[in-house]
Amino acid sequence: MNLANPVTKQLLTLVALMALLLLTFFLAHLDFGFLNVAISVAIALIKALLIGLFFMNLWQSDGINRIFAMAGAFMLFILLTLTLSDFLTRSWLEMPGYFPSTQLIAQ
């Protein structure tokens, strides 16, 4: 098998992505507790790396394309970090006032 052929690389990448898709599907039906999210994110990162390196040809591209791809990934990391920092640092207080949600309104 000649891996220098671009079509062979694309097909092998496609097969790897389909295998990771099946792995994601089957692991979604298993309960790993708090590790479910970590495993899913790890598989998603591997799929994104395969897409970036082989489908977007970043593996063989010049430096400027790699720099812009890394800058985009870095900006995504910053946006996700800021979103999570906002979400995780909020204090979830109850609304003041009386809400008759526990009483029956119409009897």
Secondary structure, 3 states (H helix, E strand, C coil): CCCCCHHHHHHHHHHHHHHHHHHHHHHHCCCCCCHHHHHHHHHHHHHHHHHHHHHCCCCCCCHHHHHHHHHHHHHHHHHHHHHHHHHHCCCCCCCCCCCCCCCCCCC
